[in-house]
Amino acid sequence: MSGAVAPLRAIAVTYRVILRQLVTTGRVIALGLIGVAVAVVGWAVGRSNEPFEFIRLENAVGVVSLVAFTIVVPVVALVFAAASLGDTREDGTLVYLWLRPMRRWTVVVGAWLAALTVSVPLTVIPVAVTAVLLDVGGELVWATVIASVVGVIAYSALFVLLGLLVKNAIVWGLAYIIMWEGVVAAFGSSAAKVAIRGYTSSILTARTGVELQLGDVSQAVGIVVPVVIAVVALALAAIRLDRLEVA
C-alpha cells in the first residue's frame, strides 16, 4: 500500500478510535456487576465448613471453572471484541479507518488491543478476587489468573473475527459459548480440541491437580494453543476486512 501509515501508528490510531467507542457506561456497569456477583459466589463458597481440604479445593476449582470460564471470561470478551469492528462497521466509523492508507491487519490488531484493554480488567480482576475468596491457597489464584488472561486473548481474537463475519455477532457468539463449548465439546473429544474452554480448564487442572472435564492436555499446550488460535483468528479477520465492502 503506497504511502501507507506506519504500522505502529496505524495500530495506535485504530486503538484510540475504537477504545473510545467500546468504553460506555452501560457496558462497564453491566459487566462489572457480573464480576461482583461472581466474587460474592466465591465468598459464599469460601465460607463453607467443608472439613476435608481436598474436597474444598475440588469445590473451589469447580466454582472457578463454572463461573469464570463458562460465563465471565467468554461473555465479557464477546461483548467488547464483537463490537470492536462490528459496531464500527454498522455506525460508519469503519469507513474513517478504511479510507486512511493503513494496512488492514493493523486495523484488526488495533481493534483487538482495544477490546483486550477493556476485557482484561473486567475479567481477570473479579475472577482472581473470586479465587482469593474461595480461600484454598495461592495456586488456585495463579491458575485462575493465567487461564483468564489466556482465555481473554483467544476469545477476543475469535470474536473480533466473528464481528466481521456476521451481523448480530452477540447472538452467534452466545450460541457458540453455550452450544459448542458448553454442550458439544463436553460430549465429543474432537470438538473439545477446538473449544477454548478445554485449554483454560487444562491450565486449572495442571496447576491445582483437580481433574476437570475437558482439562486433559498439559499446561504448556493449554497456553500455546489458544495463542495460536488468536493469531489465526486475527489473520483471518485481516483477510476478511481486506475483502469487505465498507460504505
Backbone hydrogen bonds, N-H to C=O, Kabsch-Sander energy under -0.5 kcal/mol:
donor,donor_aa,acceptor,acceptor_aa,energy
4,A,1,M,-1.5
5,V,101,P,-3.7
10,A,6,A,-2.8
11,I,7,P,-2.7
12,A,8,L,-2.1
13,V,9,R,-2.6
14,T,10,A,-2.4
15,Y,11,I,-2.8
16,R,12,A,-2.3
17,V,13,V,-2.2
18,I,14,T,-2.7
19,L,15,Y,-2.5
20,R,16,R,-1.7
21,Q,17,V,-1.0
22,L,18,I,-2.3
23,V,19,L,-2.1
24,T,22,L,-1.5
28,V,24,T,-2.3
29,I,25,T,-2.5
30,A,26,G,-2.5
31,L,27,R,-2.6
32,G,28,V,-2.1
33,L,29,I,-2.3
34,I,30,A,-1.2
35,G,31,L,-1.6
36,V,32,G,-2.0
37,A,33,L,-2.4
38,V,34,I,-2.2
39,A,35,G,-2.2
40,V,36,V,-2.1
41,V,37,A,-1.9
42,G,38,V,-2.2
43,W,39,A,-2.4
44,A,40,V,-2.5
45,V,41,V,-2.5
46,G,42,G,-2.4
47,R,43,W,-1.2
48,S,45,V,-1.6
53,E,51,P,-0.6
56,R,52,F,-2.2
57,L,53,E,-2.3
58,E,54,F,-2.7
59,N,55,I,-2.5
60,A,56,R,-2.5
61,V,57,L,-2.9
62,G,58,E,-2.4
63,V,59,N,-2.2
64,V,60,A,-2.5
65,S,61,V,-2.8
66,L,62,G,-2.3
67,V,63,V,-2.8
68,A,63,V,-0.5
68,A,64,V,-2.0
69,F,64,V,-1.0
69,F,65,S,-0.6
70,T,66,L,-0.8
72,V,67,V,-2.4
73,V,68,A,-2.9
75,V,71,I,-2.2
76,V,72,V,-2.5
77,A,73,V,-2.0
78,L,74,P,-2.3
79,V,75,V,-2.4
80,F,76,V,-1.9
81,A,77,A,-2.7
82,A,78,L,-2.1
83,A,79,V,-0.7
84,S,80,F,-1.2
85,L,81,A,-0.7
86,G,82,A,-1.1
87,D,83,A,-1.0
88,T,83,A,-0.8
89,R,85,L,-1.7
90,E,86,G,-1.6
91,D,87,D,-2.6
92,G,88,T,-0.6
94,L,88,T,-2.6
95,V,92,G,-0.9
96,Y,92,G,-0.7
96,Y,93,T,-0.7
97,L,93,T,-1.2
98,W,94,L,-3.0
99,L,95,V,-2.5
100,R,96,Y,-0.5
100,R,97,L,-0.6
102,M,100,R,-2.7
106,T,103,R,-0.9
107,V,103,R,-1.1
108,V,104,R,-1.9
109,V,105,W,-2.5
110,G,106,T,-2.3
111,A,107,V,-2.2
112,W,108,V,-2.5
113,L,109,V,-2.7
114,A,110,G,-1.9
115,A,111,A,-2.3
116,L,112,W,-2.4
117,T,113,L,-2.2
118,V,114,A,-1.3
119,S,115,A,-2.7
120,V,116,L,-2.7
122,L,118,V,-1.2
123,T,119,S,-1.0
123,T,120,V,-1.0
124,V,120,V,-2.7
125,I,120,V,-0.6
125,I,121,P,-0.8
127,V,123,T,-2.1
128,A,124,V,-2.2
129,V,125,I,-2.5
130,T,126,P,-2.1
131,A,127,V,-2.1
132,V,128,A,-2.2
133,L,129,V,-2.7
134,L,130,T,-1.5
135,D,131,A,-0.5
135,D,132,V,-1.3
136,V,131,A,-0.5
140,L,137,G,-0.5
141,V,137,G,-0.8
142,W,138,G,-2.5
143,A,139,E,-2.5
144,T,140,L,-2.5
145,V,141,V,-2.4
146,I,142,W,-2.6
147,A,143,A,-2.5
148,S,144,T,-2.3
149,V,145,V,-2.4
150,V,146,I,-2.4
151,G,147,A,-2.6
152,V,148,S,-2.8
153,I,149,V,-2.2
154,A,150,V,-2.0
155,Y,151,G,-3.1
156,S,152,V,-2.4
157,A,153,I,-1.5
158,L,154,A,-2.4
159,F,155,Y,-2.7
160,V,156,S,-1.8
161,L,157,A,-1.8
162,L,158,L,-2.0
163,G,159,F,-2.0
164,L,160,V,-0.8
164,L,161,L,-1.1
165,L,161,L,-1.3
166,V,162,L,-2.2
172,W,168,N,-1.9
173,G,169,A,-2.9
174,L,170,I,-2.5
175,A,171,V,-2.1
176,Y,172,W,-2.1
177,I,173,G,-2.6
178,I,174,L,-2.9
179,M,175,A,-2.6
180,W,175,A,-0.8
180,W,176,Y,-0.8
181,E,176,Y,-2.2
182,G,177,I,-0.7
183,V,179,M,-1.2
184,V,179,M,-3.1
185,A,180,W,-3.3
187,F,183,V,-0.9
187,F,184,V,-1.1
188,G,184,V,-0.9
192,A,188,G,-1.9
193,K,189,S,-0.8
193,K,190,S,-0.8
194,V,191,A,-1.4
195,A,192,A,-1.4
196,I,194,V,-0.6
198,G,195,A,-1.3
199,Y,195,A,-0.7
199,Y,196,I,-1.1
200,T,196,I,-1.8
201,S,197,R,-2.4
202,S,198,G,-1.3
203,I,199,Y,-1.6
204,L,200,T,-1.8
205,T,201,S,-2.6
206,A,202,S,-2.8
207,R,203,I,-2.0
208,T,204,L,-2.0
209,G,205,T,-2.5
211,E,209,G,-0.6
215,G,212,L,-1.7
216,D,214,L,-1.9
222,G,218,S,-2.5
223,I,219,Q,-1.4
224,V,220,A,-2.8
225,V,221,V,-2.2
227,V,223,I,-1.2
228,V,224,V,-2.3
229,I,225,V,-2.8
230,A,226,P,-2.3
231,V,227,V,-2.2
232,V,228,V,-2.6
233,A,229,I,-2.7
234,L,230,A,-2.4
235,A,231,V,-2.2
236,L,232,V,-2.5
237,A,233,A,-2.2
238,A,234,L,-2.1
239,I,235,A,-2.0
240,R,236,L,-2.7
241,L,237,A,-2.7
242,D,238,A,-2.0
243,R,239,I,-1.3
244,L,240,R,-0.7
244,L,241,L,-0.6
246,V,244,L,-0.8
247,A,245,E,-0.5
